[in-house]
Amino acid sequence: MSVWIMILAAFLLFIVLEETIYYSWNRYVYGKNYLMRQKWKNRFLHVLAVFKRNKSIDVETNHQEKSSS
């Protein structure tokens, strides 16, 4: 049983290592992708703006005068 777990862990480690090398090489060859970074930044800021919307506080006021009897 532990042999299969070790094989699975080695396979996943190989996949992560391979994807890291692929990403690093593409970044080295083509440079940073500023358009994609800006796109994700705008999405993140839009989501933050939805949650940080200023909510107006409605204060109930009673303008009737109390009669002094």
Secondary structure, 3 states (H helix, E strand, C coil): CHHHHHHHHHHHHHHHHHHHHHHHHHHHHHCCCHHHHHHHHHHHHHHHHHHCCCCCCCCCCCCCCCCCC
